[in-house]
Amino acid sequence: MFEIAFSELIVIMVVALIVIGPERLPKVARTMGSLWGRMQRYVHSVKNDIANDMAIEEAKQLRGTISKEITAIEQATHEARMSLEQKILDAQLGRSPDAPEEQNPSVKQSSTTPSKPV
């Protein structure tokens, strides 16, 4: 993140020792360490919050996809059940499932009797 080399870190420590003084340096180091730890915990907390929000959003999208699939499956099941019930009804009435439905059987002309021209 900061890309500080070891030699640069030594220079910073020597300058801090000179500026702050040997009496206050341990207290300042403890305070800096405490602040650094708080910052790391805060960054970790923010990362977790972002990850949780993303997971919640993905779960919502997955829930929507699943509900669409369930609706499609329910519709297909309903259509299959209706088709099956129609076939059962046709079988009970003695109709062939492939034959067209006859509306008025008395109008149907016999194929064995030739028609006479008038």
N, C-alpha and C positions, 0 to 999 in steps of 0.2 A: 504494500500500500504506500508506504513512505519511502521505501528503498534507501534505508540508511545503512551504510557500511559500518563495520566494526571500528575502523579508525575514526570515522566521523562521530560515532557514539562515545568514544574515549574523549575526543575534543569537547563534546557537549558536557560530559561529566566533569572534566577539569574546569571548564568555564563556570559551571554551576557551583562547584566547590569554592571557587574564588569569589564569585558574586554573592552567593548565599552565606557562605561561611560554614566551618565545620560543626558549629553548635546547632544550627537550624537545619542542616542538610538531612539528617535522618527523619525529622518531622515532615519536611517537604517531600521527601521520597515516599513516606507512608501515605501522605495525602495524594500524591500523584498516582501511586499504585491503587489506592481506593477509587479515585476518579476513573482510572483506566478500567478497573473491574466493573464499575457501574456502567461505563460506556459499552463495554462488551456485552453485559447482560441486557442492556437496552437494545442494542443491535440484534442480539439473538431473539429477544422478545418480538421485535418488529418483523424479523424474518419468519418466525413461527406464525404470527398473525397473518402475514401475507400468504403463507403456505396453507393455513386453515381456510382463508377466504377463497383461495383457488380451489381447494378440495371441495368446499361447499358448492361452488359454482359448477364444478364438474359433476357433482352428485345431482344437482338440479337438472343439468342437461341429460344425464343418464336416466333420471326418473322420467323426463319428458319422452325420451326415446322409447323407454320400456312401456310407457302408457300408450304410445302410438302403436307399438307392436301388439300389445294386448288387445287394443281396439280392432286391429286388422285380423287378429286370430279369432276374436269373438264374432266378427262379421263373417269370416270364412266358415266358421263352425255353424253359424245360423243358416247360411246359404246351403251348406251341405245337409243340414237337418231338414230344411224345407224341401230340398230335392229328394231326399230319402223318403220323406212323408208323402210326397207326390207319387213316387214310384210305388209305395205301399198301397196308396189309395187306388192307383191305376190297376194294380194286381188284384185288389179286392173287387173292383168293378169288372174285371175280365178284359180290360183293354190292353193292347200291346203298347209298350212304352215308345216304340218307334213309329207307330201309325199316327197319322194326324187325327185330331179330335173331330168326330163327326157331329155336325150340328143338327141335321135333319136327315135321318136315314131313309125316309120315304121318297125323297127326291132323287136318291142315288139310282142310277140306271144300271141294269144288269149287263154285264159284259158278254153274256152268252146269247142274249136275244139281239138280233140285228135290228137296227133302227130302220123304219120304212120312211121313204121320202113322201111328203104330202103334196 
